[in-house]
Each structure stands twice: as structure tokens, then as C-alpha cells.
Amino acid sequence: RVLVAIGQGIDSLRFGEYGIPIKRGAIEAFDWSGVKDTEGVFAGGDCVTGPATVIRAIAAGKVAAANIDEYLGFHHRMKND
């Protein structure tokens, strides 16, 4: 499943109910976008860092996409345009 959210706020309690680790109101994820103790779950952007710049959110999305691709067994080469 892919969950896409647009905005700066996050209802972190709902994610916590499903076992996603939450820290200070945000999803607790590694710098490579994987979510701690939750195999196959990736997060990035405002839901991890809190409100930040669009540039940081786009960068986090690219990191997550690359790691999801790798997790699924693909090795696509992604361009940085």
C-alpha cells in the first residue's frame, strides 16, 4: 500500500495505533526513510520532520522511493534532475 498525504499536520495517534513508532508527534524513521521495527514501512517529509521546506520533503520522497524500489527487489537507477 502507498499512503500519500499532503499537508503539514499529522494525526500521529492513528499511526501509533497500528504499531508505527511515534516520537514527539512524528513518525520515527531512519535517515534512509525506513521506519524503526516495522519492516517494509517507509516514511519521509513533514510526517517525520514536522513542517519543513518543500525541498526537504521532495528529497525525503526520493530517498523513500529509492529504498522502496530496493526493498521490492528492483535496482532502478534514479536520476536527480
KEMITOR-825036 format. One record per residue (C-alpha): residue number from 1; x negated, y, z negated. Coordinates in steps of 0.05 Angstrom, whole numbers. Layout:
BEGIN
nr->NUM, X->X, Y->Y, Z->Z
...
END
This chain:
BEGIN
nr->1, X->0, Y->0, Z->0
nr->2, X->-21, Y->71, Z->12
nr->3, X->6, Y->125, Z->-33
nr->4, X->-5, Y->195, Z->-5
nr->5, X->11, Y->254, Z->-49
nr->6, X->6, Y->327, Z->-31
nr->7, X->2, Y->379, Z->-85
nr->8, X->-38, Y->397, Z->-147
nr->9, X->3, Y->365, Z->-202
nr->10, X->4, Y->292, Z->-220
nr->11, X->52, Y->253, Z->-264
nr->12, X->-4, Y->212, Z->-294
nr->13, X->41, Y->176, Z->-344
nr->14, X->74, Y->138, Z->-288
nr->15, X->7, Y->113, Z->-262
nr->16, X->-13, Y->93, Z->-333
nr->17, X->49, Y->50, Z->-339
nr->18, X->23, Y->8, Z->-281
nr->19, X->-46, Y->-2, Z->-312
nr->20, X->-83, Y->54, Z->-276
nr->21, X->-132, Y->85, Z->-325
nr->22, X->-117, Y->157, Z->-342
nr->23, X->-165, Y->206, Z->-374
nr->24, X->-144, Y->277, Z->-392
nr->25, X->-83, Y->274, Z->-347
nr->26, X->-120, Y->250, Z->-285
nr->27, X->-135, Y->182, Z->-254
nr->28, X->-202, Y->156, Z->-278
nr->29, X->-241, Y->139, Z->-216
nr->30, X->-314, Y->129, Z->-199
nr->31, X->-351, Y->178, Z->-153
nr->32, X->-343, Y->127, Z->-97
nr->33, X->-266, Y->130, Z->-107
nr->34, X->-256, Y->62, Z->-138
nr->35, X->-211, Y->60, Z->-200
nr->36, X->-242, Y->30, Z->-263
nr->37, X->-219, Y->-41, Z->-279
nr->38, X->-169, Y->-41, Z->-221
nr->39, X->-195, Y->-80, Z->-161
nr->40, X->-171, Y->-54, Z->-94
nr->41, X->-146, Y->13, Z->-120
nr->42, X->-178, Y->77, Z->-96
nr->43, X->-164, Y->149, Z->-114
nr->44, X->-191, Y->218, Z->-96
nr->45, X->-172, Y->291, Z->-93
nr->46, X->-133, Y->330, Z->-144
nr->47, X->-106, Y->267, Z->-178
nr->48, X->-178, Y->253, Z->-200
nr->49, X->-210, Y->321, Z->-208
nr->50, X->-150, Y->364, Z->-224
nr->51, X->-135, Y->424, Z->-180
nr->52, X->-196, Y->439, Z->-136
nr->53, X->-212, Y->463, Z->-66
nr->54, X->-184, Y->432, Z->-3
nr->55, X->-255, Y->418, Z->19
nr->56, X->-267, Y->374, Z->-43
nr->57, X->-202, Y->337, Z->-32
nr->58, X->-218, Y->324, Z->42
nr->59, X->-287, Y->298, Z->22
nr->60, X->-256, Y->253, Z->-31
nr->61, X->-208, Y->226, Z->21
nr->62, X->-265, Y->209, Z->69
nr->63, X->-302, Y->173, Z->13
nr->64, X->-240, Y->134, Z->-5
nr->65, X->-226, Y->116, Z->68
nr->66, X->-297, Y->90, Z->78
nr->67, X->-293, Y->48, Z->15
nr->68, X->-224, Y->21, Z->31
nr->69, X->-250, Y->2, Z->100
nr->70, X->-309, Y->-35, Z->68
nr->71, X->-263, Y->-68, Z->16
nr->72, X->-219, Y->-95, Z->71
nr->73, X->-279, Y->-126, Z->105
nr->74, X->-288, Y->-77, Z->161
nr->75, X->-350, Y->-37, Z->175
nr->76, X->-325, Y->20, Z->218
nr->77, X->-373, Y->77, Z->229
nr->78, X->-341, Y->142, Z->209
nr->79, X->-362, Y->208, Z->238
nr->80, X->-369, Y->271, Z->199
nr->81, X->-341, Y->326, Z->243
END
